[in-house]
């Protein structure tokens, strides 16, 4: 199921430039139907949801947006758009411009484009490692989840493998052996590090007796080494 509409012309949905990513303007197209939503309120909600979904794909959120530009077919709609906009963006608000235009693509009533700041990926990954070494697997998972989409292969898959290891450790802590097995297998399929894969294969052989502490101790050194290779 698509989370945002495909481009309706020869342009990219987003483009990286240094520490920033520029998103093409979004109009209120429902990605499931390919049709515009009806009315200014529904179109504004859809535009902002589409933007949030694009950002999510690259490991960012609306909190990373530093500049927005709103294009309105009818400037009289500004109060309605402003009210809905305020539900999506919280303090510290991004800078913003609002422009009245004569027409918008496909007869849309509102279009919004944004520029977002990309946090230091090395810092995010190192914070994930710090959490991992503190056995805070959920926090580690969250930091690395933000970062992996902005890596290139094969580093992207290697970090994704570590994310699945976090998930496996969480499942072991919960006593969910089947869930742990699934995530260990996914980590095995993604990683290219033979030493780590050897430990994961051993873990699978003993999955029913495996403890969180045993898995953690067996792979901790490998995880630290792999993180160093990402930079």
VENJOWO-V322612 format. One record per backbone hydrogen bond with DSSP energy under -0.5 kcal/mol. CO is the residue of the C=O (numbers start at 1). NH is the residue of the N-H. E is the energy in kcal/mol with one decimal. If there is no record, write none. Layout:
BEGIN
<<CO & NH & E> <CO & NH & E>>
END
This chain:
BEGIN
<<9 & 11 & -2.1> <13 & 24 & -2.4> <15 & 22 & -2.8> <17 & 20 & -1.6> <19 & 118 & -3.4> <20 & 17 & -3.1> <21 & 23 & -0.5> <21 & 116 & -2.6> <22 & 15 & -1.8> <23 & 114 & -0.6> <26 & 112 & -2.0> <27 & 29 & -2.3> <28 & 37 & -2.7> <29 & 31 & -0.6> <30 & 33 & -0.6> <30 & 34 & -3.1> <35 & 30 & -3.0> <37 & 39 & -0.5> <39 & 43 & -2.3> <40 & 44 & -2.3> <41 & 45 & -2.3> <42 & 46 & -2.3> <43 & 47 & -2.7> <44 & 48 & -2.3> <45 & 49 & -2.2> <46 & 50 & -2.9> <47 & 51 & -2.3> <48 & 52 & -2.3> <49 & 53 & -2.1> <50 & 54 & -2.2> <51 & 55 & -2.4> <52 & 56 & -2.1> <53 & 57 & -1.6> <54 & 58 & -0.8> <55 & 58 & -0.9> <55 & 60 & -2.9> <56 & 59 & -1.7> <61 & 64 & -1.8> <62 & 65 & -1.4> <64 & 117 & -3.0> <66 & 95 & -2.2> <67 & 115 & -2.5> <68 & 97 & -1.7> <69 & 113 & -2.2> <70 & 72 & -0.5> <70 & 99 & -3.3> <71 & 111 & -2.1> <72 & 101 & -2.7> <74 & 77 & -2.2> <75 & 78 & -1.8> <77 & 81 & -2.4> <78 & 82 & -3.2> <79 & 83 & -2.0> <80 & 84 & -1.9> <81 & 85 & -2.9> <82 & 86 & -1.9> <84 & 87 & -1.6> <84 & 88 & -0.7> <85 & 88 & -1.2> <85 & 89 & -2.1> <95 & 68 & -2.1> <97 & 70 & -3.0> <99 & 72 & -2.8> <104 & 107 & -1.8> <105 & 108 & -1.9> <109 & 73 & -2.4> <109 & 74 & -0.5> <110 & 28 & -0.5> <111 & 71 & -3.4> <112 & 26 & -2.8> <113 & 69 & -2.5> <114 & 23 & -2.6> <115 & 66 & -2.8> <115 & 67 & -1.6> <116 & 21 & -2.4> <117 & 119 & -0.7> <120 & 124 & -1.8> <121 & 125 & -2.3> <122 & 126 & -2.5> <123 & 127 & -2.2> <124 & 128 & -2.0> <125 & 129 & -2.1> <126 & 130 & -2.4> <127 & 131 & -2.2> <128 & 132 & -2.3> <129 & 133 & -2.7> <130 & 134 & -0.9> <131 & 134 & -0.6> <131 & 136 & -3.0> <132 & 135 & -1.9> <135 & 137 & -1.2> <136 & 140 & -2.3> <137 & 141 & -2.8> <138 & 142 & -2.1> <139 & 143 & -2.2> <140 & 144 & -2.5> <141 & 145 & -2.3> <142 & 146 & -1.4> <143 & 147 & -1.0> <144 & 148 & -2.2> <147 & 150 & -1.7> <148 & 151 & -1.6> <152 & 155 & -0.9> <152 & 156 & -1.4> <154 & 158 & -1.8> <155 & 159 & -2.3> <156 & 160 & -2.1> <157 & 161 & -2.0> <158 & 162 & -1.4> <159 & 163 & -1.9> <160 & 164 & -2.0> <161 & 165 & -1.6> <162 & 166 & -2.3> <163 & 167 & -2.0> <164 & 168 & -2.4> <165 & 169 & -2.5> <166 & 170 & -2.2> <167 & 171 & -2.3> <168 & 172 & -2.4> <169 & 173 & -2.2> <170 & 174 & -1.6> <171 & 175 & -0.6> <171 & 176 & -2.9> <172 & 175 & -0.9> <175 & 177 & -1.2> <176 & 180 & -2.1> <177 & 181 & -2.5> <178 & 182 & -2.1> <179 & 183 & -1.8> <180 & 184 & -2.3> <181 & 185 & -2.4> <182 & 186 & -1.8> <183 & 187 & -2.3> <184 & 188 & -2.3> <185 & 189 & -1.9> <186 & 190 & -1.3> <187 & 191 & -2.6> <192 & 194 & -0.8> <193 & 197 & -2.5> <194 & 198 & -2.2> <195 & 199 & -1.6> <196 & 200 & -2.3> <197 & 201 & -2.4> <198 & 202 & -1.9> <199 & 203 & -2.1> <200 & 204 & -2.0> <201 & 205 & -1.7> <202 & 206 & -1.2> <204 & 207 & -1.3> <206 & 209 & -1.2> <206 & 210 & -1.0> <211 & 215 & -2.2> <212 & 216 & -2.6> <213 & 217 & -2.7> <214 & 218 & -1.7> <215 & 219 & -1.4> <216 & 219 & -0.5> <216 & 220 & -1.8> <219 & 223 & -2.6> <220 & 224 & -2.1> <221 & 225 & -2.1> <222 & 226 & -2.7> <223 & 227 & -2.3> <224 & 228 & -1.5> <225 & 229 & -1.2> <226 & 229 & -0.5> <226 & 230 & -0.6> <227 & 230 & -1.2> <228 & 231 & -1.0>>
END
